[in-house]
Amino acid sequence: MMLSMTYRHFANRCADASGLRTVILVRNVSLVFATVVGTLSAGLAIAVSPKAGSPVASIVGDRSPVDLAISLDGKWIVTANETSNSASLIRVADQLLVDEIAIGDHPANITFTPDGQLVLVTSDWSGTMHVLRIDDGQEKLRVQKAVSIGKLPCGIAVSPDSSTAYVGLVASAEIAEVDLVSGSVRRKFATGNWPRYLTLNHDGTRLAVGLAGQSEIAVIDVRSGETLYTEPLSSGINLGQMLTSADGTYAYFPWMVYRTNPINVRNIQLGWVLASRMGRVRLDGPSYREAASLDEPGLAVADSHDLVLTSGDERLVASSSGTHELLVYRLHDMPFIAEGGPGDLIDPQLRFNPQRFNRIEVGGRPMGMAIAKDDRTVFVANYLKNSVQVVDINSSEVVFEIDLGAASEKTLARTGMEIFYDAERSLDQWYSCQTCHQGGGTNSKMMDTFNDGTEMSYKTVLPLQNVTRTDPWTWHGWQTDLTDAMHRSVVSSMQGSAPEPSDKAALIAFLGTLQHPPNPFRNADGSLSESALRGRSVFESRNAACLDCHSGELFTDGEIHDVDTGSQTDHYQGYNTPSLLGTYAKVRWLHNGRAKSLMEVVTDRHSPDKVSGNDPLSESEAADLVEYLKSL
């Protein structure tokens, strides 16, 4: 049934849709059928986010599924749709979209509990985890609880007995332990920076957490909340989803490596600038991380996001979102290497043997995945296609797609989004705009963009939210034309082909849509804490002199200042005042990343006495100022 479908079969499926709109694109038959049957029944359209649990009455706007999960019995798929703030329910037997409801703002991760009874969805912008249940008889999603967690919740791992969920809180560097019976947060324990994704061992005693903000994996004892050991990922960025092996020994994960080498054709092609890796760490005790290189010469891999394993760990499948494909490996053939490795490029024994390694083009932006019990059918949440794709990894083809709903017309900004996530825009598809500006923001490394007049001049990556409103651009502020900046980013930083004028206009349109999440360091009503209110007074004081440069609604005056943080090797003098909005989301501050905390910024590297010659801040003033800065 997965590999072909007659017109009669297709028509029968439409007749069973009970008036629900569905579009299914069928491949490998003589015709591609598409149909629209009726409209969704009662409810609200998502133009403005409705109350969680509300049904969605009409297909309005792009869904952009970022993740999906399959039920224990294989009957249902539920997707988390990022740009529509919704969850969609699909009946697997005939691949029909049967329901969709509103949930929290900016869904990030989704999973079924091990007993198959509940669906958990984190929404990082609203700081919530929704607990859903599937009503089999009515074929509906029902909201059971909405748990307020805060601090940008993302990845979820659930205890074997389905009683407890562990959620990574990216903004506060913590794990929240959630009681699924009461729907409350029991406790939070500290990890390291940016704990986006995590996985549990099989007895639920150890948690592996990818700390994207400090390039390491932490293994945590869940009883005590203490970190047992960490495994470093040298120069690692953009850690993807994590998965425990069938025997419970390893936690697998994809990530990328950034190396401090000059940006030129040779270094890029050798994998000496950015490169993709698949890694694993042991869950049963400290042991040096093992890794395998994923990139082929002339045809690299970029922005790997999720992975699934077939039963018995025979094959590993990874989604490569930047190169629009799935990567299929015979796992026991992957040359995982610890110390001294891996090499810069994929092992030739994999590259030239399709039984060991295969690439399946799926288009769009493949993100979250789930695998059926047949060990060959992989369901893919394709963000840019607004669909769930059904992929046969044995025949290496997309069998068909289930449309989740899209805007009636593609906007210029949506076209720019496609370019932003497209690694094919770079030399040999090694990296995309997303690679450095994950989610439109920053990353944890200092990088050389090769566009400020010097080679190997490493600077922190500036976030792109409000970038269309904060001219001039670059750390030195020499760039005054945003269209030219788009051109240079592609042809210089990415060493790609010159973009068309329409491409640059589309990129700028997309950048104009990027927003900061609601600040997680404010009170629930958006107000400031007492400490942050005191910090605002410090910020506005003549002694701190912050307003001399960081003024206006975006907290930047758009001017170039010399605050004695430069270097003799700088081609340009002075630095462009960066906006302070969303500064809590960083792990490195100042142009050179020398400050590793906001406290270090205001008391040492960028303190009033060093910048303005004024009095240093007292301990309490500094603490309050940091709280205010985090609230911006």
C-alpha positions as CSV (number, residue, x, y, z in Angstrom):
1,M,0.0,0.0,0.0
2,M,2.9,2.4,0.8
3,L,4.4,2.0,-2.7
4,S,1.5,2.6,-5.0
5,M,-2.1,3.7,-5.0
6,T,-4.8,3.4,-7.6
7,Y,-7.3,6.2,-8.4
8,R,-10.1,4.1,-6.8
9,H,-8.1,3.7,-3.6
10,F,-7.4,7.4,-3.6
11,A,-11.1,8.2,-4.1
12,N,-12.1,5.9,-1.3
13,R,-9.7,7.6,1.1
14,C,-11.2,11.0,0.2
15,A,-14.7,9.6,0.8
16,D,-13.6,8.5,4.2
17,A,-12.4,12.0,5.1
18,S,-15.7,13.0,6.6
19,G,-15.6,16.5,5.2
20,L,-12.0,17.2,6.3
21,R,-9.7,18.9,3.9
22,T,-6.7,16.8,2.8
23,V,-4.2,17.0,0.0
24,I,-2.1,14.0,-0.7
25,L,0.6,14.0,-3.3
26,V,1.2,10.5,-4.7
27,R,4.5,9.6,-6.3
28,N,5.5,6.8,-8.6
29,V,2.1,6.5,-10.3
30,S,1.2,8.0,-13.7
31,L,-0.7,10.9,-12.3
32,V,-0.4,13.1,-9.2
33,F,-3.8,13.4,-7.6
34,A,-4.8,16.2,-5.3
35,T,-8.2,17.0,-3.9
36,V,-9.9,19.3,-1.5
37,V,-12.9,17.8,0.2
38,G,-15.0,20.3,2.0
39,T,-13.7,22.4,4.9
40,L,-12.9,21.7,8.5
41,S,-16.0,21.9,10.7
42,A,-16.6,24.3,13.6
43,G,-13.9,26.3,15.3
44,L,-11.4,29.2,14.9
45,A,-8.9,30.0,12.2
46,I,-5.4,30.7,13.2
47,A,-4.7,34.2,12.2
48,V,-4.2,35.3,15.8
49,S,-3.4,32.5,18.2
50,P,-6.7,31.3,19.7
51,K,-7.1,29.7,23.1
52,A,-5.2,26.4,23.4
53,G,-7.4,23.5,22.6
54,S,-9.6,25.4,20.1
55,P,-10.2,23.5,16.9
56,V,-8.9,25.1,13.7
57,A,-11.8,25.8,11.3
58,S,-10.0,26.7,8.1
59,I,-6.6,26.3,6.6
60,V,-5.1,29.8,7.1
61,G,-1.4,30.3,6.9
62,D,1.6,28.0,6.8
63,R,1.8,25.2,9.3
64,S,5.6,24.6,9.3
65,P,5.7,21.3,11.2
66,V,8.9,21.2,13.2
67,D,8.4,17.8,14.9
68,L,6.1,14.8,15.0
69,A,5.5,11.6,17.0
70,I,3.9,8.3,16.3
71,S,1.7,6.5,18.8
72,L,2.8,3.2,20.4
73,D,0.2,1.2,18.4
74,G,1.2,3.0,15.2
75,K,-2.3,4.3,14.7
76,W,-1.7,8.0,15.0
77,I,0.8,10.7,14.1
78,V,0.7,14.1,15.8
79,T,2.7,17.0,14.5
80,A,3.9,20.2,16.2
81,N,3.4,23.1,13.8
82,E,5.7,26.0,14.6
83,T,4.2,29.0,12.7
84,S,0.5,28.2,13.2
85,N,0.9,27.3,16.9
86,S,-1.1,24.1,16.4
87,A,-1.0,20.4,16.6
88,S,-2.3,18.2,13.8
89,L,-3.6,14.6,14.1
90,I,-3.1,12.1,11.3
91,R,-4.6,8.7,11.0
92,V,-1.8,6.4,9.8
93,A,-3.9,3.7,8.3
94,D,-4.9,5.9,5.4
95,Q,-2.7,8.9,6.0
96,L,-5.6,11.3,6.6
97,L,-5.5,14.6,8.5
98,V,-8.4,14.3,10.9
99,D,-8.0,17.1,13.4
100,E,-6.0,20.1,14.3
101,I,-6.1,22.2,17.5
102,A,-4.4,25.3,18.8
103,I,-1.7,24.9,21.5
104,G,1.0,27.1,22.8
105,D,3.1,29.7,21.1
106,H,5.9,28.4,18.9
107,P,5.8,24.6,19.4
108,A,9.2,23.1,19.6
109,N,9.2,19.4,20.5
110,I,6.6,16.5,20.7
111,T,6.5,13.0,22.1
112,F,4.1,10.3,23.2
113,T,4.5,8.9,26.7
114,P,5.9,5.3,26.7
115,D,2.5,3.9,27.7
116,G,1.0,5.6,24.6
117,Q,-1.7,7.4,26.6
118,L,-0.5,11.0,26.3
119,V,1.1,13.4,23.8
120,L,3.4,16.1,25.3
121,V,4.2,19.3,23.3
122,T,6.5,22.0,24.4
123,S,6.0,25.6,23.2
124,D,9.0,27.6,23.9
125,W,7.6,31.1,23.3
126,S,4.7,30.6,25.7
127,G,6.8,28.7,28.2
128,T,4.4,25.8,28.4
129,M,4.1,22.1,27.9
130,H,0.7,20.9,26.8
131,V,-0.5,17.4,27.7
132,L,-2.8,16.1,25.0
133,R,-4.9,13.0,24.7
134,I,-6.3,11.4,21.6
135,D,-10.0,10.7,21.6
136,D,-10.1,7.5,19.4
137,G,-13.8,7.4,19.0
138,Q,-14.2,11.0,17.9
139,E,-10.7,11.1,16.2
140,K,-9.9,14.4,18.1
141,L,-7.0,15.8,20.0
142,R,-8.0,16.9,23.5
143,V,-6.0,19.2,25.8
144,Q,-5.7,17.6,29.3
145,K,-3.4,20.1,30.9
146,A,-1.2,23.1,30.1
147,V,1.9,23.1,32.4
148,S,3.6,26.5,32.9
149,I,7.3,25.8,32.8
150,G,8.9,29.1,31.6
151,K,12.4,29.9,30.3
152,L,12.0,28.6,26.7
153,P,11.2,24.9,27.1
154,C,12.3,22.6,24.2
155,G,13.3,18.9,24.3
156,I,11.3,16.3,26.2
157,A,12.3,12.9,27.7
158,V,9.7,10.8,29.6
159,S,10.4,8.2,32.3
160,P,9.7,4.6,31.5
161,D,6.6,4.5,33.7
162,S,5.2,7.6,32.0
163,S,4.8,9.5,35.2
164,T,7.5,12.1,34.7
165,A,8.7,14.3,31.9
166,Y,12.1,16.0,31.8
167,V,12.2,19.3,29.7
168,G,15.2,21.3,28.7
169,L,14.9,25.0,29.6
170,V,17.1,26.7,27.1
171,A,17.1,30.2,28.6
172,S,17.8,29.3,32.2
173,A,20.2,26.4,31.6
174,E,18.0,24.0,33.6
175,I,16.0,20.8,33.4
176,A,12.4,20.9,34.6
177,E,11.1,17.7,36.1
178,V,7.3,17.6,35.5
179,D,4.8,15.4,37.4
180,L,2.5,14.2,34.6
181,V,-0.2,13.1,37.1
182,S,-0.6,16.5,38.8
183,G,0.6,18.6,35.9
184,S,3.1,20.5,38.0
185,V,6.8,21.1,38.1
186,R,8.4,19.1,40.9
187,R,11.8,20.7,40.7
188,K,14.4,22.2,38.4
189,F,18.1,21.4,38.4
190,A,21.0,23.2,36.7
191,T,22.8,21.9,33.6
192,G,24.9,24.0,31.3
193,N,24.0,26.5,28.6
194,W,21.3,25.8,26.1
195,P,20.0,22.3,27.0
196,R,17.8,22.0,23.9
197,Y,17.5,18.2,23.5
198,L,17.8,15.2,25.8
199,T,17.3,11.5,26.2
200,L,16.9,9.0,29.0
201,N,18.5,5.6,29.5
202,H,16.0,2.7,29.6
203,D,15.6,2.5,33.4
204,G,15.1,6.2,33.6
205,T,18.0,6.9,35.9
206,R,20.4,8.8,33.6
207,L,19.6,11.7,31.4
208,A,21.9,12.7,28.5
209,V,21.6,16.4,27.7
210,G,23.0,18.3,24.7
211,L,24.4,21.5,25.9
212,A,24.6,23.5,22.7
213,G,25.8,26.6,24.4
214,Q,29.0,25.1,25.7
215,S,29.7,22.3,23.2
216,E,29.3,19.3,25.4
217,I,27.0,16.4,26.4
218,A,26.2,16.1,30.1
219,V,25.0,12.9,31.7
220,I,22.9,13.6,34.7
221,D,21.7,11.4,37.6
222,V,18.0,12.1,37.6
223,R,17.5,11.1,41.3
224,S,19.9,13.8,42.6
225,G,19.9,16.1,39.6
226,E,23.7,16.1,39.7
227,T,25.9,16.0,36.6
228,L,27.8,12.7,36.7
229,Y,30.2,13.5,33.8
230,T,30.4,15.6,30.6
231,E,31.8,14.7,27.2
232,P,33.2,17.7,25.2
233,L,32.5,18.3,21.6
234,S,35.4,20.3,20.3
235,S,34.2,23.4,18.5
236,G,30.7,21.9,18.4
237,I,27.6,23.9,17.5
238,N,23.9,23.3,16.7
239,L,23.4,20.0,18.6
240,G,20.4,18.1,17.2
241,Q,17.9,15.8,18.7
242,M,19.1,12.9,20.9
243,L,18.1,9.2,20.9
244,T,19.0,6.3,23.1
245,S,20.2,3.1,21.5
246,A,18.1,-0.1,21.6
247,D,20.4,-1.6,24.3
248,G,20.4,1.6,26.3
249,T,24.2,1.9,26.1
250,Y,24.5,5.0,23.9
251,A,22.9,8.4,23.3
252,Y,23.2,9.3,19.6
253,F,23.0,12.9,18.3
254,P,24.1,15.0,15.3
255,W,26.0,18.2,15.5
256,M,28.2,20.5,13.5
257,V,31.9,21.6,14.0
258,Y,33.2,25.1,13.4
259,R,37.0,25.3,12.9
260,T,39.0,28.5,13.2
261,N,40.5,28.4,9.7
262,P,40.4,31.1,7.0
263,I,37.3,31.0,4.8
264,N,38.5,30.0,1.4
265,V,37.5,27.4,-1.2
266,R,40.1,24.9,-0.2
267,N,39.4,25.0,3.5
268,I,35.6,24.8,3.0
269,Q,35.9,21.8,0.7
270,L,38.2,20.0,3.1
271,G,35.7,20.5,5.9
272,W,38.0,22.8,7.7
273,V,35.5,25.6,8.2
274,L,32.1,23.9,9.0
275,A,31.4,20.2,9.0
276,S,28.7,17.8,10.1
277,R,29.1,14.9,12.5
278,M,27.1,12.1,14.0
279,G,28.1,11.3,17.6
280,R,27.4,9.1,20.5
281,V,28.3,9.0,24.2
282,R,28.0,6.2,26.7
283,L,25.2,6.4,29.3
284,D,26.7,3.8,31.6
285,G,29.9,5.7,32.5
286,P,32.4,8.3,31.2
287,S,34.1,7.5,28.0
288,Y,35.4,9.8,25.3
289,R,32.7,10.7,22.8
290,E,32.8,8.9,19.5
291,A,32.0,10.5,16.2
292,A,31.7,9.9,12.5
293,S,32.0,12.4,9.7
294,L,29.0,12.9,7.4
295,D,30.2,15.1,4.6
296,E,31.0,13.9,1.1
297,P,33.6,15.8,-1.0
298,G,31.7,18.3,-3.2
299,L,28.4,17.3,-1.7
300,A,28.4,18.1,2.0
301,V,25.7,17.7,4.7
302,A,24.3,20.6,6.6
303,D,22.0,21.3,9.6
304,S,21.3,17.7,10.6
305,H,18.4,17.8,13.0
306,D,16.7,14.6,14.1
307,L,17.4,10.8,13.9
308,V,15.6,7.5,14.2
309,L,16.8,4.0,14.7
310,T,15.3,0.8,13.3
311,S,14.6,-2.0,15.7
312,G,17.8,-3.6,17.0
313,D,19.7,-0.5,15.8
314,E,20.4,-2.0,12.4
315,R,20.0,1.3,10.5
316,L,20.2,5.0,11.6
317,V,18.3,7.7,9.7
318,A,19.1,11.4,10.1
319,S,17.3,14.4,8.7
320,S,19.6,16.9,7.0
321,S,17.4,20.0,7.0
322,G,19.9,22.2,5.1
323,T,20.4,19.8,2.2
324,H,16.8,18.7,2.0
325,E,17.4,14.9,2.5
326,L,17.4,11.9,4.7
327,L,20.7,10.1,5.4
328,V,20.5,6.4,5.9
329,Y,23.3,4.4,7.5
330,R,23.9,0.8,8.3
331,L,24.8,1.5,11.9
332,H,27.3,-1.2,12.6
333,D,29.3,0.0,9.5
334,M,29.6,3.6,10.8
335,P,33.2,4.2,11.7
336,F,32.7,5.9,15.1
337,I,36.1,7.1,16.4
338,A,37.0,8.6,19.7
339,E,40.4,10.1,20.4
340,G,42.2,11.3,17.2
341,G,39.1,11.3,15.0
342,P,37.1,11.3,13.0
343,G,38.5,12.3,9.7
344,D,37.4,15.5,7.9
345,L,35.2,13.7,5.4
346,I,33.0,10.7,5.2
347,D,34.8,7.3,5.3
348,P,35.2,6.0,1.7
349,Q,33.8,2.6,2.7
350,L,30.5,4.3,3.4
351,R,30.6,6.8,0.5
352,F,30.9,4.2,-2.2
353,N,28.6,1.5,-0.8
354,P,24.9,2.3,-1.0
355,Q,24.1,-0.6,1.3
356,R,26.1,1.1,4.0
357,F,25.1,4.8,3.2
358,N,22.3,6.3,1.1
359,R,20.9,9.8,0.6
360,I,17.2,10.3,-0.1
361,E,16.2,13.7,-1.5
362,V,12.9,14.9,0.0
363,G,13.1,18.6,-0.7
364,G,11.9,21.4,1.6
365,R,13.3,21.3,5.2
366,P,13.0,17.9,6.8
367,M,13.0,18.2,10.6
368,G,11.4,15.8,13.1
369,M,10.9,12.1,12.2
370,A,9.3,8.9,13.4
371,I,9.7,5.3,12.1
372,A,7.0,2.7,11.7
373,K,7.3,-0.8,13.1
374,D,8.0,-2.1,9.6
375,D,11.5,-0.6,10.0
376,R,11.3,0.9,6.5
377,T,8.6,3.6,6.6
378,V,9.8,7.0,8.0
379,F,7.4,9.8,8.6
380,V,9.0,13.3,8.2
381,A,7.8,16.7,9.4
382,N,8.8,18.9,6.4
383,Y,8.8,22.4,7.6
384,L,8.9,24.3,4.3
385,K,6.6,21.9,2.5
386,N,3.9,22.2,5.2
387,S,3.5,18.4,5.1
388,V,4.2,15.1,6.6
389,Q,6.2,13.0,4.1
390,V,6.0,9.2,4.0
391,V,9.4,7.9,3.0
392,D,10.4,4.3,2.1
393,I,14.0,4.0,3.1
394,N,14.3,0.6,1.3
395,S,13.3,2.0,-2.1
396,S,14.7,5.5,-1.3
397,E,11.6,7.4,-2.3
398,V,9.0,9.7,-1.0
399,V,5.9,7.6,-1.3
400,F,3.4,10.4,-0.7
401,E,2.8,13.6,1.3
402,I,0.1,14.6,3.6
403,D,-0.6,18.3,3.3
404,L,-1.1,20.1,6.7
405,G,-2.2,23.4,5.3
406,A,-0.4,26.5,3.9
407,A,-1.0,30.1,3.0
408,S,-3.1,30.7,-0.1
409,E,-0.2,32.5,-1.7
410,K,3.5,32.3,-0.9
411,T,4.8,35.5,0.5
412,L,8.1,37.1,-0.3
413,A,9.2,36.5,3.3
414,R,8.4,32.8,2.9
415,T,10.6,32.7,-0.2
416,G,13.3,34.4,1.9
417,M,12.9,31.7,4.6
418,E,13.5,29.0,2.0
419,I,16.8,30.7,1.0
420,F,17.8,31.3,4.7
421,Y,17.5,27.5,5.4
422,D,19.1,26.4,2.1
423,A,22.7,25.1,2.4
424,E,22.8,24.7,-1.4
425,R,23.3,28.5,-1.5
426,S,26.8,27.9,-0.1
427,L,29.9,26.4,-1.8
428,D,29.3,22.6,-2.1
429,Q,26.3,23.0,0.3
430,W,28.5,23.0,3.4
431,Y,26.3,25.4,5.5
432,S,23.3,27.7,5.4
433,C,22.4,31.1,7.0
434,Q,20.7,29.0,9.7
435,T,24.0,27.2,10.5
436,C,25.4,30.4,12.1
437,H,22.2,32.2,13.0
438,Q,20.2,29.3,14.5
439,G,16.5,30.3,14.7
440,G,17.5,33.7,13.4
441,G,19.6,34.3,16.5
442,T,23.2,33.7,17.5
443,N,25.4,30.7,18.4
444,S,28.0,29.9,21.0
445,K,31.2,30.6,18.9
446,M,33.2,33.5,17.7
447,M,33.4,33.2,13.9
448,D,35.2,34.7,10.9
449,T,32.7,36.0,8.4
450,F,35.5,37.1,6.0
451,N,33.7,40.4,5.2
452,D,35.2,43.0,7.5
453,G,38.5,43.6,5.7
454,T,40.6,41.1,7.7
455,E,41.1,37.4,7.6
456,M,40.6,35.3,10.7
457,S,39.1,38.2,12.7
458,Y,36.8,36.3,14.9
459,K,33.7,37.9,16.4
460,T,30.5,36.8,18.1
461,V,27.6,36.1,15.7
462,L,25.1,39.0,15.9
463,P,21.4,38.0,16.2
464,L,19.2,38.9,13.3
465,Q,16.0,39.9,15.1
466,N,15.2,43.6,14.3
467,V,18.2,43.6,11.9
468,T,16.2,45.6,9.3
469,R,15.7,48.3,11.8
470,T,19.3,48.5,13.3
471,D,21.5,50.0,10.6
472,P,24.4,50.2,10.1
473,W,25.5,46.6,10.1
474,T,28.4,44.4,11.1
475,W,30.3,44.8,14.3
476,H,32.3,47.7,12.9
477,G,29.2,49.3,11.3
478,W,30.9,49.7,7.9
479,Q,28.0,48.1,6.1
480,T,25.3,50.7,5.3
481,D,23.4,48.9,2.5
482,L,21.4,45.8,3.7
483,T,20.9,44.6,0.1
484,D,24.7,44.6,-0.4
485,A,25.0,42.9,3.0
486,M,22.8,40.0,1.7
487,H,25.0,39.8,-1.4
488,R,28.2,39.7,0.6
489,S,26.9,37.1,3.1
490,V,26.2,34.7,0.3
491,V,29.2,35.2,-2.0
492,S,31.8,36.0,0.7
493,S,30.8,34.3,4.0
494,M,29.2,31.4,2.3
495,Q,31.4,31.4,-0.9
496,G,28.2,30.7,-2.9
497,S,27.0,32.0,-6.3
498,A,25.8,35.5,-6.5
499,P,22.1,35.8,-5.5
500,E,19.6,37.3,-7.8
501,P,18.1,40.7,-6.8
502,S,14.8,39.0,-6.0
503,D,16.7,36.6,-3.7
504,K,18.2,39.5,-1.7
505,A,14.8,41.2,-1.5
506,A,13.2,38.0,-0.3
507,L,15.9,37.5,2.4
508,I,15.4,41.0,3.7
509,A,11.7,40.4,3.8
510,F,12.2,37.3,5.8
511,L,14.6,39.0,8.2
512,G,12.0,41.6,8.7
513,T,9.7,39.0,10.2
514,L,12.2,37.7,12.8
515,Q,11.1,38.5,16.4
516,H,12.5,37.8,19.8
517,P,10.4,35.4,22.0
518,P,8.4,37.0,24.8
519,N,11.1,37.6,27.4
520,P,11.2,34.7,29.9
521,F,12.8,36.8,32.6
522,R,9.8,39.0,33.1
523,N,6.8,38.4,35.3
524,A,3.9,36.6,33.8
525,D,2.1,39.9,33.0
526,G,5.2,41.2,31.3
527,S,6.2,43.5,34.1
528,L,9.7,43.8,35.7
529,S,10.8,42.2,38.9
530,E,11.7,44.4,41.8
531,S,15.4,43.7,41.1
532,A,15.0,44.5,37.4
533,L,13.2,47.8,38.3
534,R,16.2,48.8,40.5
535,G,18.5,47.7,37.6
536,R,16.6,50.0,35.2
537,S,17.4,52.9,37.5
538,V,21.1,51.9,37.4
539,F,21.0,51.5,33.7
540,E,19.5,55.1,33.3
541,S,21.9,56.6,35.8
542,R,24.7,59.0,34.8
543,N,27.3,56.9,36.5
544,A,26.5,53.7,34.6
545,A,26.1,55.8,31.4
546,C,24.5,52.9,29.5
547,L,22.1,55.3,27.8
548,D,25.0,57.1,26.1
549,C,25.0,54.3,23.6
550,H,22.1,51.9,24.3
551,S,19.2,54.2,23.8
552,G,15.8,54.1,22.2
553,E,13.3,51.2,21.9
554,L,15.9,48.9,20.4
555,F,18.6,50.0,22.9
556,T,21.1,51.1,20.3
557,D,22.0,54.5,18.9
558,G,23.2,53.2,15.6
559,E,26.6,54.9,16.1
560,I,30.2,53.8,16.1
561,H,32.1,54.1,19.4
562,D,35.6,53.4,20.6
563,V,35.2,51.9,24.1
564,D,38.8,50.5,24.2
565,T,37.8,46.9,23.4
566,G,39.5,46.9,20.0
567,S,42.5,45.2,18.6
568,Q,45.5,46.4,16.6
569,T,44.6,44.0,13.9
570,D,41.1,45.5,13.3
571,H,40.7,46.9,9.8
572,Y,38.1,49.4,11.1
573,Q,38.2,51.5,14.2
574,G,35.4,51.5,16.7
575,Y,32.4,49.3,17.2
576,N,28.7,49.5,16.2
577,T,26.5,49.6,19.3
578,P,24.6,46.3,19.4
579,S,21.0,46.1,20.4
580,L,20.5,44.8,24.0
581,L,17.1,43.2,23.2
582,G,17.3,39.4,23.9
583,T,20.7,39.7,25.4
584,Y,19.8,37.0,27.9
585,A,19.9,34.5,25.0
586,K,23.6,34.8,24.6
587,V,26.4,32.8,26.2
588,R,29.2,35.2,25.0
589,W,29.1,39.0,25.1
590,L,31.1,41.8,23.4
591,H,32.4,41.6,19.9
592,N,35.2,39.2,20.8
593,G,33.2,37.0,23.1
594,R,35.6,37.5,26.0
595,A,32.8,38.1,28.5
596,K,31.2,34.8,29.5
597,S,28.5,36.3,31.7
598,L,26.5,39.5,31.9
599,M,28.0,40.0,35.4
600,E,31.5,40.0,33.8
601,V,30.3,42.5,31.2
602,V,29.1,45.1,33.8
603,T,31.8,44.6,36.4
604,D,34.9,43.9,34.3
605,R,35.1,44.0,30.5
606,H,32.5,46.7,29.9
607,S,32.2,48.3,33.4
608,P,31.4,52.1,33.9
609,D,34.9,52.7,35.1
610,K,36.5,51.2,32.0
611,V,34.0,52.6,29.4
612,S,33.3,56.1,30.8
613,G,35.8,56.6,33.6
614,N,33.0,56.7,36.2
615,D,32.8,54.9,39.5
616,P,32.5,51.1,39.4
617,L,29.2,49.5,40.3
618,S,28.5,48.2,43.8
619,E,27.8,44.5,44.1
620,S,24.1,45.1,44.5
621,E,23.9,47.6,41.7
622,A,25.7,45.1,39.4
623,A,23.3,42.3,40.4
624,D,20.2,44.5,39.7
625,L,21.6,45.8,36.4
626,V,22.1,42.2,35.2
627,E,18.5,41.4,36.1
628,Y,17.4,44.4,34.1
629,L,19.5,43.5,31.1
630,K,18.1,39.9,31.2
631,S,14.6,41.4,31.0
632,L,15.2,43.3,27.8
